[in-house]
Amino acid sequence: MNKKKFSLFIKPKPIRGILVYLSIFFFFITLFFFFIEMGLMENPLKNFGQPPQSFNIIDRCSLIAGQLIHPIETESDCASMCMAECEVRSLKFYSSNFTSNLGNCNDCICLCK
C-alpha cells in the first residue's frame, strides 16, 4: 500500500554535500602548500611573531658654504631609504623613525620584518 513517488530529480544526501565541500577545501589547502613549496608564493606566516629588525641609516651630511647639506632631510626621505634597505635585505618594510638634528647629521632608524 505504501507507494513511493517517482521523481526525476534525486535529492542529494547531506553527507554527500559535506564530502564535496570537504574535498574542495582540502584540494585548495593542498594547492596552497604546493605553491609555497615550489616557491611560487611566499609563506604568509614566515615572520609571524618575530620582532622587527632595526637598522640605522647614516645621514652622510657635509658642510658646504657654511651650511650642512643632508641627503636625508625629511621623514619621507628616511622612509624611502628604509624601504630600499629592507628590500636589499629581503625583508618587508615595517616602519621608520626620523630625528632631525639642526647642528648635526640627522638620524634615520628603520624597522623591517
PyMOL commands that set and color helices and strands:
alter all, ss='L'
color gray80, all
select helices_A, chain A and resi 14-38+75-88
alter helices_A, ss='H'
color red, helices_A
select strands_A, chain A and resi 53-58+62-64+67-69+93-99+107-112
alter strands_A, ss='S'
color yellow, strands_A
deselect
rebuild
show_as cartoon
